[in-house]
Amino acid sequence: MFHKWIGRELARIKEEDLIEPEYEMNPKTDHVLGEMSEELKRLFTLWRKTGQVTRAATKTAREALKKIILELPAEANDTDLDEAKKKAEQLETSICIAKEREDAMCQVFWVSVRDEFPGANDKSLAVCKGFKVAWIEGGKEPMPQTIGVIIPVKF
């Protein structure tokens, strides 16, 4: 189960394994809310490592797909084509699962950030170098992999 996998992976992440956010704060627009807890640091690291696995799996799958295509006989019959299609579908499935896992980790991370900093639930947030969490003044558009944006819904 995915939630058990998360627990096992988080337990394996040591201090020296932590991946620090790359985003540099902009002193004109970014306002520090605080520092990430150890749990958030591990969640961020797991999210980023999951992304690395997804990119590696995608690259491997592309190479495997090229090999499948190149190995097809010049006069491929229906059986050859069906087998190639089946292998390609398996590769696609493995990439989709990896991407879903990465997306789920992204959501788990940002929900956890918002739980830890509930006063900023209506703001665009960034995780910054030094494991800082900041809200971004005027932030409406998310930046790649570093900002979670929640748009309040009025009922």
Summary of the structure (lengths in Angstrom):
residues: 155
radius of gyration: 20.3
end to end distance: 34.6
largest distance: 65.1
contacts: 403
relative contact order: 0.20
helix: 58%
strand: 11%
